[in-house]
Amino acid sequence: MLAVPPNHYGYFGPVGTFTHQALLTLPALPDEPTPYATVGLALQAVRDGDVAAALVPIENSVEGGVSATLDNLTYGEPLRIIREVLLPVQFTLFGRPGTHIDDVRRVLTHPHAAAQCRDWLANKLPQAIVTEGGSTAAAAAEVADPGSRFDAAICAQVAGELHGLIALAPGIADNPDAVTRFVLVSRPVPVGPATGADKTTMVLFMRDDHPGALLEILEQFASRGVNLCRIESRPTKKSLGDYCFSVDAEGHVDDARMAEAMMGLHRVCRDVVFLGSYARADLTESIIRHGTSNQEYAAAATWLRKLRG
C-alpha cells in the first residue's frame, strides 16, 4: 500500500460529480483528492488506509437516503462520520456540440438525477429514453464520446463543461430548492467537542420483532427530549421483513440527554452502531426542552446521590 498524506481525501467520483463539487467547498484541501467509481470503493479506501477520509452522499431532500452509503456504513469495519456538507443541487441537459434539443432521443444520467428531473423530462422530452448509470459525471464523459449511443446527459454544470459539452437546457430539476447532504467519513477517531448545533448518527437493530418494538426505540429519544431529524428503515439482508433503523438525532454524544438516550437504546436494542457526533452544516442549534439540559441532568444526579447518601 502506498503511503499517503495523513489528510489526503477520497470521494465518490469521477471528477465533476456533485460529490467532487461538495468536497471542494471544504477549506484547505492539502492536495488533489482521489475519485472512486462507487461509494463502496470510496469507503473501502478509508478502511484500507489509502485515504484519511472520503466524502460520499448520504441524503437528498427529494429522494431521501442514499442506500449504498447507508448500508456500507452499517456493515463492515467500523467507520466514523466526522463532518457533513450541504450542497444545493441543480441539473443541466448537456449534449455534444451541434446537438439540438429536438434531436435528443437517448439520455444518460444517475438514478437520483433522473428522479429529480422526471417531470421536466416527461414534459419536454417525452420521446426520449432515459438510461440510469453510475454517476452524472460519468454520463457526461460518455456523451462526450463521438461514438456514444446517447445524445445527451443530465449532469452538473461543472461536469458538462469539463467534457466540452454544450448546455441544451439549464436548470431542469423539478425542485429548484433541492439539496444533497454529504458526509466526510474516516476510520474511528475520538469524537470532536459539542458545538450546540450537532447531529448524532446511529443504526439501531431491534432485539426481536414484536408489537411495539419500534415504539420502544423511539421512546428512548422522546422521553429524553431528543429530536430525530431523519429515520429510515433498511433491510438487514438476513430475511424478508427483518429491518434495522438508520437515524440522525439532534445533539451530541457528550450531551447528557443524548448519552441517556443511547444508554437506553443499548438496553433495548440487539445492537447500536454509532456512526458519529458532528457539527451540523446548517448550524441549526438544538431546542432544549425543559428538564433535558446538561445542568438539569447534573442536578438530578446530585439529588439522587444525596438520597442514597
N, C-alpha and C positions, 0 to 999 in steps of 0.2 A: 504494500500500500504506500503510495506516495505521500510524503509529508506535506501538509497544507497549513497555511497560516491559521492560528487559533480562532480567528474571527472571519474565516472565509465562508461565504454563504452559497447555498444552492437554492433552486426554485423549480416549480413546475413550468417547464418550457414548452416549446422552444423560445428563442429570442422573439420579443414582440407580443407575447401573451399579456393579458391583464395582470397576471401574477408578476411578470417581469416589471411591468409598469408600476405596480404597487411596491415592489421591492426597492425600486429606485427612489421612492419617496423617503426611505429611511436615511437618516443622516450619517455621513462619514463612512460610506461603504469602503472597505480597505482596498478592494480590487474588483475585477470583473467577476461577477458571480457565475456559478456553473448551472446551466439548464439541464433538466432531466425530462425524459419523454413522458413520464407518468408521475402521478402523485406518489404511488408506491415506491418508485425508484428514488424519488427525491428524499422520502423519509428513510428509506433503507440506507441511503448515503450518510444520513445523520447517524443511524445506528452503527454503521461500519466505521465511522470516524473520518470519512472522506471530506465532509464539510462540518463546520461547527454548528450550523443551524440551516434550516430550509424553510422557505415561505411557500405555503400551499393554501388554496381556497378552502373555506370550511362552510360558508353560508352565503346565500344570496337572498335579497329582500323579496324577490319574485318567486324563485324556485325552491327556496328553503335550503336544507342541509346538503352538503356535498358528500355523497355516500362513500366514495373512495377514501376521502380524508377521515371521516368519522370511523370507518371500520379499521383503517390502518392504524389509527391512534389507539384504538381499543385493544387490539391484539398484537402479539409480538413483544420484543424487548421494550421496556418502558421508555416513553418519551415525555417531554415536558413543554407545554406552551409557555413562552416567555414574553410574547408581545402579540398584539393584534394591529391590523391595518385595515382601514375602511377606504374603499375606492369607488366613486361614482362610475357607473358602467354605461357606456353608450356605444352603439354599433353603427358601422357604415357598410354599405354594399359596395365592394370593390370588384373591378374587372380588369382584364388586360387592355392596354391602350388600343383604341379603335373599337372597343365593345360599346354597344348602345344598350340601355336598359331593356328595350323591347326585344333584344336578341337573347336575353338570358333565359335558358331552359333548364340548366342544372346548377344548383347552388350547393356549396360545401361549407360547413361550419361545425361548431361544437354543439352538443345537445342543449346546454343551457342557453346558448345564444339563439338557437332555433326556437326554443320555447319563449324567449323574451321578445322575439320578433314575429311570432306566429300570426298575429292579426294583420300586421303590415304585409307579410308575405301573401296572406290569403287575399288581401285587397288589391295589392299592386302587382303581384306575380303569381296569379292563381294557376298559371300553366306550368310553373317551374317545379321540378323535382328537387327536394331538399335532402341532402345526404349529411348525416351526422358523423363527425370524425373526432380525432383526439384532442385538438385544440384549435382555436381561431387562428393562431399564428401559423400553424401547420397548414390550415386551409388556404391562407394567403400564399404560402410558399408553393402549394400545389397548383393553384390557379395561375401563378406567375409562369409556370412551365408552359411554353407554347404548345406542347403536345398534350396538355391536360384535357380530359373529357369534361371538365367543369368550366362553366362560363364565368362564374362569379363566386366570391367568398364573402361571408359576413364576419367581420373582424373589427379589431380596434384600429383607430386611425394610424397609430404607430406601426402596426403590422403591415397594413396596405402600402403605406409609403415606403417602408423598409424594402419591400419586394417589387417596387416600381409599378404598382397598380394604380389605376385611376378610380376616383370616387364616382360611383354611379348614382348613389343616393345616400346622403348623410343622415344621421340621427333617426334611424329606423326602429329603435326599440319602442315597444308598445307603452312602456312606462318610463318616462323621461327622468324619473327620480330613483331609478334602480341603483342599488348599492351592493357591492360584493365585499364580504368580510374575509380577510386572510389572517392566518396565524403563523408566527415565526416559532418553529419547533426545534428544540435542542435535546440532547441527552439529559437525564435528570440532573438538575443543579439546585442549589439552595433557592428557596422562594424569595423573591425580592420583597422589599418592605411595602406595607399597605399605604395607599395614597388617599383613601376615602372615596375613590372612583374606580372600583375594581370589579373583576369578574373571577369566578372560580368555575372551572370546567371539570366535570366528572362523568363517568359512565357507571350506571347502577344496575346490578344484576339481582333480580328477585330471588329470595331463598327458595321459594316454591310458588307454583301458580295456585292461588286460592282467592275467594271473594275478598276484595278489599286490599289486595297485595300492593297495588299502585297507590291506593289511599294511604297506606302505612308509610310509604316512601315520601309522599307529598306532605304528610303531617309533620315530618321531621323538619321541613323547611317552614311550613306555615306557623307552627307553634313557637318558632324562634324568631319570627319576623323577617325571614329571608325570602326575598322575591326571586322568582325564576324569570329569566329573560329569553330562555329557549329550552324546550323539552321535545324530544322526538324519540320514537321507538325504532330500534334496529334489530333485525333477526340475529339470534346468537349463532345461527348456522348449525345448530345441533339437531333440531327437529322442528317441524312445521308448527307454528304457533308459539314458539319459545322466543321471547323478546327481552332485550335489555333497553335501558333508557339513557340517552345522552342528554346532559343538561348543562346549561350555563346559569349560574346563580349570581346574584348581585352581592358582592362582598369579597372578603379576603380570608384566607385560612387563619390569619392572625386576629381576625375579628372574633370576639367571644361568641356571638350568635352563630357565625358560620362554623366555628370549631365545635360548638354544641350540636349543631345540626349534623355535622359529619360523624361525630361520635354516635349519634342516634342512628344514622344510616349504617354505620359499621355493625351495629347491633341487629338491625332488622334485615339487612341485605346479605346475600350469599357472598358478594364481592363488591368492592368500591374501587374503581380505577380512578385515581387522582391524576388529572392532566395539567394542573397548574392554577395558580392565582396570579393575576397580572393586571396592569393598568388598562382601563377602558380607553379605546381610541377616541370615543366621543366625549370623554371627560365628564360623563354624567355621574354625579355623586349619588350614593345610595341614600334612600329615605329611611331614616332610623325611627322606627316606631317606638312609642313609649314602652319602657321596660326591656329594650333589647340593645341598649348601648353597652360598650365595654365597661363604663363606670357602673352601670346598674347591675351588670352581671357580677362585677367585683364586689359591690356592696352586698349582693345576695349571698355570695360565697363567704364573706366576712360574717354576716349574720348567722349563717349555718354553723360556722366554726365556733361561734360564741355559744350557740345552743348545745353543741356537742361537748364544749368545754365545761 
